[in-house]
Amino acid sequence: MKKKYDNVLVGGKIANEIKRIPFGEKVMLPSDFIDDRLDIGPETLERFKNILNSAATIVWNGPKVNLKMKKYSGAMKFSAPFLQALLQL
């Protein structure tokens, strides 16, 4: 069966580890970061938000940050409430 997806949003540490691998236009890597590149920045948050607003299906692989470290909590503080409102949970 052919795998189908519209977009894959990749952030933080994973984006840093795979940034040298060429991907197609459907794989969205961060355009900006926070501190030492382990959390996505505000420009990326806005871009991801626009993509998620039109998504029919969202598969979320847990938090994108180390929750024990507050400096990396920006994306998580945005993502969880945004997805909750988007999904009307």
N, C-alpha and C positions, 0 to 999 in steps of 0.2 A: 504494500500500500504506500502510495506516495505521501510524504509528510507535507502538510500545508500549514503555513502561518503567515500572518501579515507583517508582524514585527517582533523582534526579540530585543528587549531593553536590558542592557548590561551595565552595571555600575560598580563603583568602588574597587576593591582589591582584585576582583575577577577581571575587571576592565584593564587594570594595570598588567595583569599576568598575560593577557591575550592580545594586547594592543598591537603587537607586531604581526599578527596573523591577518591576512587580507580576508575580509568578509564582504558579502554582498550588501546592497543598500538597505536590506531589511533588518540587519543587525545594527542596533543603535548603541554606540559607545558614548560615554560622557564627553561633552565639549568643555566642561570646566569641573574643577574639583575643589575640595576643602582641604586645607593644610597639606598633609603628606600624601595626598591622592587616594585616601582610603574611604572617602565619602564624596558623593556627587555634589556639585555646586548648584546655585540657584538657576542658572541658565539651563542646565540639564534637567532640573526638576520641572521647569516650565515646559520644556520640549516633551518630556515624558508624560506630563499631565495632558497635553494636547493629544497625544497618541492614545492614552488610556480613555479619554473622553469618548472616543469613537469606537472603542473595542467592543466586540460582541462577546468575547470570551477572554478572561484574564487568568493566567496561571502564574501564581506568585510563589517563588521559592524562598519563603521566609524573609526575615529582616535582612536588609542589605548592609547592616552595620554591626559592629561589635557593641552590643547594648550596654556593656559595662563601662564604656568610654564615652563620656558626654560629648566630647568634641566631634564625634562621629554620629550624633543622633539627629542631625538636621533632616536628612532624607527620611528617616524613620518617622520623625514627628510629623512630616508632611504626608507620607505615603499611607499610613494606616488610617487616619481620619478621612483622607481623600477617597481611598478605596471604599471605606465604609459608607460614605455619603453617595458615592457613585453607584454602589450596589444596593443602596437604601436598606442597609442592615440595621 
